[in-house]
């Protein structure tokens, strides 16, 4: 999976959030962008949103 797909998925997830959740989402986005385990964090977020 390349970074463009990750970024599109991330932006899509963020766009669905309420404003109160947006700060948390931005924090999670920063974690993903700064992490060496991007896919692991994305998978955790996906599982939490189901």
C-alpha positions in Angstrom: 0.0 0.0 0.0 1.5 3.3 -0.9 1.3 6.6 1.0 -1.4 8.1 -1.4 -3.8 5.4 -0.5 -3.1 5.8 3.2 -3.6 9.5 3.0 -6.9 9.2 1.1 -8.1 6.7 3.6 -7.0 8.9 6.5 -8.7 12.0 5.0 -11.9 10.0 4.4 -11.9 8.9 8.0 -11.3 12.4 9.3 -14.1 13.8 7.1 -16.6 11.5 8.8 -15.7 12.7 12.3 -17.7 15.1 14.5 -15.8 18.3 15.4 -15.3 17.1 18.9 -13.5 14.0 17.5 -11.5 16.0 15.0 -8.7 16.9 17.4 -8.3 13.3 18.4 -8.3 12.3 14.7 -5.6 14.9 13.9 -3.5 13.5 16.8 -4.0 10.0 15.4 -3.1 11.3 11.9 0.1 12.7 13.3 0.9 9.4 15.0 0.4 7.6 11.7 2.5 10.1 9.7 5.3 9.9 12.2 5.2 6.2 12.9 7.2 3.4 11.4 4.2 1.2 11.9 1.7 3.1 9.8 -0.3 0.0 8.7 -0.6 -1.3 12.3 -2.0 2.0 13.5 -4.4 2.3 10.5 -5.6 -1.2 11.2 -6.3 -0.4 14.8 -8.3 2.7 13.8 -10.3 0.7 11.3 -11.1 -1.9 13.9 -12.2 0.8 16.4 -14.5 2.3 13.8 -16.5 -0.8 13.0 
